[in-house]
Amino acid sequence: MISRLFRQNVSRAGLTAGVLLVAGTLTAPGAVAAVQGPGLDREALRTSLDAVHEAGMYGIYSDVRDGEQEWSGASGVADVDTRRPVRPDMVHRVGSISKTFTSVAIMQQVARGAIELDAPIGRYLPDLVPGERGRQVTVRMLLNHTSHIADYVGPAFPSLLEGKTSSVDEHRFREIAPEQLVEYGLTGQPTGEPGATPGSYSNTNYVLAGLLLEKVTGMDAERYITQNVIREAGLRHTSFPRSPHIPGPHSKAYESWYGVIDPPRDYSVYNMSWASTAGAVVSTMDDLNRFYRALLRGQLVGAAQLAEMQKTVPVAAGGGSMDYGLGIYALDLPCGRFWGHDGGVFGMATQSLSSPDGKRLVSFGVNRTKYQTVNENGEVEVSPIDVATVQHLLVALCGPAGAQVKAAQPDLVPFPVDRVSVKR
């Protein structure tokens, strides 16, 4: 049984629909000392992946690595009408996993001396973040979510604050500038004093980080990240799309919004300018594992910069808390500590985690989000999909030991990190 659980409060329902289990500690009585089993239990991986689809998820694809061994699989459908099957190599919107890419780019500039982590953001962007806030909020506070600048997502999609999803449809093809997203965040009510912990997860921080990157490099942020992070990591199917369409073979993206959208609606065609450097990246599960392995093995940033990225603080998100570093967070499982991120957009969600040495990794994506129901107390009810998804994660990262840890608590629920307050 899982001893520490993460609850999702519908009054903090996530726009970018994070997925899955994230930050904090997931332990099991009698299994805390369990160690990761050698190799990959391919049969258990296949069974646990199929269980997620059988529990109600339309489609899921996963890539798991242990050293040089690799397993990939897919279960379910990419299109509920045509019954086109999902494939392991499908390109997927990875949402807030984009934050790790952006953080790496910033840390590269830190290594070059172009950015100081503890310098005020007003030094670099005085017109965008003027006055006292510009003097108090540092670059580090943006990257670890302790700036307490409000999230822009609610103002960008105002109907969500009224419990409606009309603005999600109305803005499908809207082009919105990152400066406008930042203005939404800066004019919102601060969530606390700059630097105070726990921090408060805000997408505005990473749009500001992208604008900071542009200021110090003289390049478009997405172009810089593409050339110096994505290509440096050797990723072939990862990009910032140039149009509302996902490049390459992909699934549809079905959003339920906790039953408000019924039947679930496809949002795979969407202008992602609203997510910018906080969440617009597309990738494959294989590419994500390559990326986190390269990062944790020091191939993208130096040892000093990676150490800074792994200095965590408590960050509040969706009614829970996580151990957040600089664009990456820590998650403790029965078989050890893992590093990574999760993310989601309308209809797609992703989880990517790695052991500290980059040896054992899992990345998986799903094509339906906020499928859970809400009870009369406004609490999200655990879905069988949630339990099955956690089980697949445990099998993927803990091997045979993970297969023995049953995610059977009735109130276990995957915990999204990308949040905006909404009415229900």
KERO-708261 format. One line per field, with one value per residue (C-alpha): x, y, z. Coordinates in steps of 0.2 Angstrom, whole numbers, padded with zeros to 4 digits. Layout:
N
u = X | ... $
v = Y | ... $
w = Z | ... $
***
This chain:
424
u = 0000 | 0006 | 0009 | 0010 | -0003 | -0006 | -0024 | -0030 | -0042 | -0054 | -0054 | -0036 | -0039 | -0024 | -0026 | -0010 | -0017 | -0002 | -0002 | 0002 | 0012 | 0024 | 0035 | 0037 | 0038 | 0030 | 0034 | 0027 | 0027 | 0039 | 0046 | 0056 | 0072 | 0068 | 0081 | 0079 | 0079 | 0092 | 0087 | 0069 | 0054 | 0047 | 0032 | 0027 | 0030 | 0019 | 0005 | 0006 | 0005 | -0010 | -0018 | -0018 | -0028 | -0039 | -0043 | -0050 | -0036 | -0038 | -0020 | -0003 | 0015 | 0030 | 0049 | 0060 | 0078 | 0090 | 0108 | 0109 | 0093 | 0078 | 0059 | 0046 | 0027 | 0010 | -0007 | -0024 | -0030 | -0024 | -0041 | -0057 | -0067 | -0055 | -0047 | -0030 | -0018 | -0005 | 0013 | 0028 | 0037 | 0022 | 0027 | 0018 | 0015 | 0025 | 0019 | 0029 | 0043 | 0048 | 0053 | 0068 | 0074 | 0072 | 0081 | 0096 | 0097 | 0098 | 0111 | 0122 | 0122 | 0125 | 0141 | 0146 | 0144 | 0130 | 0117 | 0119 | 0107 | 0105 | 0104 | 0088 | 0078 | 0076 | 0094 | 0091 | 0072 | 0070 | 0056 | 0046 | 0048 | 0051 | 0052 | 0053 | 0048 | 0061 | 0074 | 0067 | 0064 | 0080 | 0083 | 0084 | 0067 | 0060 | 0067 | 0062 | 0045 | 0048 | 0046 | 0027 | 0022 | 0005 | 0001 | -0005 | -0016 | -0032 | -0032 | -0027 | -0042 | -0055 | -0070 | -0060 | -0062 | -0081 | -0081 | -0083 | -0071 | -0078 | -0062 | -0052 | -0061 | -0062 | -0043 | -0038 | -0029 | -0025 | -0007 | -0002 | 0015 | 0025 | 0025 | 0006 | 0007 | 0020 | 0008 | -0006 | 0005 | 0013 | -0004 | -0011 | -0011 | 0006 | 0005 | 0018 | 0034 | 0048 | 0059 | 0047 | 0045 | 0035 | 0036 | 0020 | 0021 | 0018 | 0020 | 0024 | 0041 | 0046 | 0040 | 0050 | 0065 | 0063 | 0063 | 0078 | 0087 | 0082 | 0089 | 0106 | 0109 | 0101 | 0092 | 0074 | 0072 | 0065 | 0079 | 0092 | 0085 | 0083 | 0102 | 0110 | 0099 | 0089 | 0102 | 0116 | 0107 | 0105 | 0086 | 0078 | 0060 | 0059 | 0055 | 0044 | 0031 | 0030 | 0011 | -0004 | -0001 | 0010 | 0024 | 0026 | 0015 | 0004 | -0011 | -0026 | -0027 | -0043 | -0048 | -0062 | -0060 | -0068 | -0084 | -0087 | -0082 | -0093 | -0088 | -0070 | -0064 | -0049 | -0036 | -0022 | -0022 | -0019 | -0008 | 0004 | 0010 | 0000 | 0013 | 0029 | 0045 | 0034 | 0026 | 0026 | 0039 | 0034 | 0044 | 0044 | 0046 | 0063 | 0069 | 0064 | 0074 | 0089 | 0087 | 0086 | 0100 | 0111 | 0107 | 0110 | 0126 | 0133 | 0132 | 0122 | 0128 | 0143 | 0143 | 0142 | 0126 | 0118 | 0121 | 0112 | 0098 | 0096 | 0095 | 0077 | 0064 | 0046 | 0034 | 0015 | 0005 | -0013 | -0015 | 0001 | 0019 | 0035 | 0053 | 0057 | 0075 | 0078 | 0067 | 0068 | 0061 | 0064 | 0053 | 0057 | 0051 | 0053 | 0068 | 0077 | 0076 | 0072 | 0073 | 0063 | 0047 | 0029 | 0018 | 0002 | -0008 | -0026 | -0028 | -0010 | 0000 | 0018 | 0029 | 0048 | 0059 | 0077 | 0089 | 0102 | 0115 | 0104 | 0104 | 0086 | 0073 | 0055 | 0045 | 0027 | 0013 | -0006 | -0019 | -0034 | -0033 | -0044 | -0054 | -0058 | -0075 | -0078 | -0088 | -0101 | -0087 | -0078 | -0064 | -0057 | -0062 | -0048 | -0050 | -0044 | -0033 | -0023 | -0020 | -0014 | -0003 | 0006 | 0008 | 0017 | 0028 | 0033 | 0037 | 0046 | 0058 | 0059 | 0058 | 0053 | 0052 | 0040 | 0029 | 0027 | 0022 | 0003 | -0005 | -0020 | -0025 | -0042 | -0037 | -0022 | -0022 | -0009 | -0004 | -0004 | 0009 | 0002 | -0012 | -0025 | -0039 | -0056 | -0074 | -0084 $
v = 0000 | 0018 | 0027 | 0045 | 0050 | 0066 | 0073 | 0083 | 0098 | 0102 | 0121 | 0120 | 0110 | 0111 | 0119 | 0111 | 0095 | 0088 | 0070 | 0057 | 0055 | 0068 | 0075 | 0071 | 0054 | 0038 | 0024 | 0007 | -0001 | -0016 | -0010 | 0005 | -0004 | -0012 | -0010 | -0008 | -0025 | -0028 | -0028 | -0025 | -0036 | -0035 | -0046 | -0035 | -0019 | -0025 | -0031 | -0015 | -0004 | -0014 | -0012 | 0007 | 0006 | -0008 | 0004 | 0017 | 0027 | 0029 | 0027 | 0026 | 0024 | 0021 | 0019 | 0012 | 0010 | 0001 | 0005 | -0001 | -0011 | -0003 | -0008 | 0002 | -0001 | 0006 | 0001 | 0007 | 0019 | 0036 | 0040 | 0034 | 0035 | 0026 | 0015 | 0019 | 0011 | 0021 | 0018 | 0019 | 0032 | 0044 | 0063 | 0070 | 0087 | 0086 | 0102 | 0107 | 0095 | 0110 | 0119 | 0107 | 0112 | 0130 | 0129 | 0120 | 0134 | 0147 | 0136 | 0136 | 0155 | 0154 | 0144 | 0157 | 0171 | 0180 | 0176 | 0176 | 0165 | 0176 | 0192 | 0202 | 0199 | 0218 | 0219 | 0210 | 0215 | 0232 | 0237 | 0221 | 0218 | 0236 | 0243 | 0234 | 0217 | 0218 | 0221 | 0207 | 0193 | 0184 | 0172 | 0157 | 0162 | 0160 | 0143 | 0136 | 0144 | 0155 | 0171 | 0171 | 0179 | 0173 | 0161 | 0168 | 0153 | 0159 | 0176 | 0169 | 0157 | 0167 | 0155 | 0142 | 0154 | 0152 | 0133 | 0134 | 0128 | 0140 | 0150 | 0134 | 0132 | 0151 | 0152 | 0137 | 0147 | 0163 | 0169 | 0177 | 0185 | 0180 | 0198 | 0197 | 0181 | 0189 | 0204 | 0193 | 0185 | 0202 | 0210 | 0195 | 0194 | 0188 | 0171 | 0177 | 0187 | 0184 | 0170 | 0163 | 0145 | 0135 | 0142 | 0142 | 0134 | 0147 | 0145 | 0164 | 0160 | 0150 | 0162 | 0176 | 0164 | 0163 | 0181 | 0182 | 0170 | 0181 | 0196 | 0189 | 0179 | 0190 | 0175 | 0169 | 0158 | 0143 | 0144 | 0145 | 0130 | 0120 | 0123 | 0122 | 0110 | 0099 | 0097 | 0095 | 0081 | 0072 | 0073 | 0070 | 0071 | 0086 | 0103 | 0119 | 0117 | 0131 | 0128 | 0122 | 0105 | 0092 | 0087 | 0068 | 0053 | 0057 | 0053 | 0064 | 0073 | 0071 | 0083 | 0079 | 0093 | 0082 | 0078 | 0096 | 0091 | 0076 | 0067 | 0071 | 0083 | 0082 | 0097 | 0090 | 0104 | 0120 | 0135 | 0133 | 0151 | 0152 | 0139 | 0147 | 0142 | 0135 | 0121 | 0121 | 0107 | 0091 | 0075 | 0056 | 0045 | 0039 | 0057 | 0062 | 0047 | 0053 | 0070 | 0067 | 0054 | 0067 | 0080 | 0069 | 0063 | 0081 | 0081 | 0097 | 0107 | 0106 | 0098 | 0114 | 0119 | 0102 | 0103 | 0120 | 0112 | 0098 | 0110 | 0108 | 0119 | 0114 | 0121 | 0121 | 0114 | 0109 | 0107 | 0097 | 0100 | 0094 | 0095 | 0107 | 0112 | 0122 | 0115 | 0098 | 0089 | 0074 | 0060 | 0046 | 0029 | 0013 | 0009 | 0026 | 0044 | 0049 | 0066 | 0073 | 0082 | 0079 | 0090 | 0092 | 0102 | 0100 | 0082 | 0076 | 0072 | 0065 | 0059 | 0057 | 0051 | 0045 | 0038 | 0050 | 0042 | 0042 | 0023 | 0019 | 0029 | 0030 | 0042 | 0039 | 0049 | 0048 | 0055 | 0059 | 0071 | 0076 | 0060 | 0059 | 0063 | 0075 | 0070 | 0081 | 0088 | 0095 | 0082 | 0072 | 0054 | 0041 | 0033 | 0015 | 0023 | 0032 | 0016 | 0007 | 0022 | 0022 | 0004 | 0005 | 0018 | 0007 | -0008 | 0003 | 0011 | -0002 | -0018 | -0034 | -0024 | -0012 | -0026 | -0031 | -0014 | -0013 | 0005 | -0001 | 0014 | 0020 | 0038 | 0037 | 0049 | 0055 | 0073 | 0086 | 0101 | 0113 | 0122 | 0136 | 0140 | 0137 | 0137 | 0121 $
w = 0000 | -0004 | 0012 | 0005 | -0007 | -0017 | -0019 | -0033 | -0028 | -0042 | -0036 | -0042 | -0058 | -0070 | -0087 | -0093 | -0086 | -0079 | -0077 | -0066 | -0051 | -0047 | -0034 | -0016 | -0009 | -0013 | -0001 | 0004 | 0021 | 0020 | 0003 | 0008 | 0007 | -0009 | -0023 | -0041 | -0050 | -0063 | -0081 | -0088 | -0084 | -0101 | -0098 | -0083 | -0092 | -0106 | -0094 | -0084 | -0100 | -0106 | -0089 | -0091 | -0107 | -0100 | -0086 | -0098 | -0105 | -0124 | -0128 | -0119 | -0126 | -0115 | -0117 | -0103 | -0101 | -0090 | -0095 | -0113 | -0112 | -0119 | -0120 | -0129 | -0130 | -0134 | -0130 | -0136 | -0149 | -0156 | -0164 | -0155 | -0171 | -0184 | -0170 | -0177 | -0164 | -0155 | -0158 | -0146 | -0158 | -0159 | -0157 | -0142 | -0134 | -0118 | -0109 | -0094 | -0097 | -0109 | -0092 | -0091 | -0108 | -0104 | -0088 | -0096 | -0109 | -0094 | -0085 | -0100 | -0100 | -0081 | -0085 | -0098 | -0086 | -0096 | -0082 | -0063 | -0054 | -0039 | -0049 | -0049 | -0065 | -0066 | -0071 | -0087 | -0091 | -0082 | -0094 | -0092 | -0073 | -0066 | -0049 | -0032 | -0040 | -0053 | -0039 | -0027 | -0039 | -0045 | -0059 | -0047 | -0040 | -0058 | -0061 | -0044 | -0043 | -0028 | -0037 | -0032 | -0048 | -0052 | -0066 | -0082 | -0088 | -0079 | -0087 | -0104 | -0103 | -0093 | -0095 | -0085 | -0070 | -0072 | -0074 | -0092 | -0107 | -0120 | -0121 | -0124 | -0140 | -0145 | -0143 | -0153 | -0167 | -0156 | -0157 | -0141 | -0137 | -0122 | -0116 | -0115 | -0105 | -0093 | -0091 | -0086 | -0073 | -0066 | -0065 | -0055 | -0036 | -0030 | -0021 | -0008 | -0005 | -0017 | -0011 | 0002 | 0003 | -0001 | -0018 | -0029 | -0046 | -0060 | -0079 | -0080 | -0072 | -0087 | -0100 | -0092 | -0092 | -0111 | -0113 | -0102 | -0113 | -0128 | -0120 | -0116 | -0132 | -0145 | -0152 | -0152 | -0136 | -0146 | -0159 | -0145 | -0136 | -0152 | -0157 | -0140 | -0130 | -0142 | -0155 | -0142 | -0134 | -0151 | -0151 | -0169 | -0165 | -0153 | -0157 | -0155 | -0168 | -0181 | -0183 | -0173 | -0180 | -0172 | -0184 | -0187 | -0183 | -0168 | -0158 | -0156 | -0139 | -0129 | -0116 | -0103 | -0091 | -0077 | -0087 | -0092 | -0110 | -0114 | -0125 | -0124 | -0137 | -0148 | -0146 | -0155 | -0167 | -0156 | -0157 | -0143 | -0142 | -0125 | -0118 | -0125 | -0117 | -0102 | -0111 | -0131 | -0134 | -0144 | -0142 | -0142 | -0127 | -0134 | -0136 | -0118 | -0111 | -0121 | -0115 | -0097 | -0098 | -0106 | -0093 | -0078 | -0085 | -0087 | -0106 | -0107 | -0092 | -0081 | -0064 | -0055 | -0065 | -0063 | -0044 | -0044 | -0054 | -0040 | -0025 | -0021 | -0012 | -0007 | -0020 | -0019 | -0034 | -0034 | -0016 | -0014 | -0013 | -0022 | -0021 | -0035 | -0041 | -0057 | -0070 | -0063 | -0047 | -0036 | -0033 | -0020 | -0024 | -0015 | -0025 | -0024 | -0029 | -0047 | -0056 | -0070 | -0074 | -0080 | -0090 | -0100 | -0112 | -0117 | -0120 | -0118 | -0103 | -0100 | -0086 | -0088 | -0073 | -0072 | -0059 | -0053 | -0064 | -0080 | -0080 | -0077 | -0085 | -0090 | -0101 | -0106 | -0113 | -0113 | -0125 | -0113 | -0098 | -0083 | -0086 | -0067 | -0060 | -0046 | -0030 | -0021 | -0010 | -0025 | -0024 | -0038 | -0037 | -0040 | -0057 | -0061 | -0074 | -0060 | -0050 | -0066 | -0072 | -0055 | -0056 | -0073 | -0067 | -0052 | -0063 | -0076 | -0063 | -0049 | -0059 | -0050 | -0034 | -0041 | -0048 | -0029 | -0023 | -0026 | -0029 | -0020 | -0009 | -0013 | -0012 | -0023 | -0037 | -0049 | -0046 | -0059 | -0056 | -0069 | -0061 | -0062 | -0050 | -0058 | -0052 | -0053 $
***
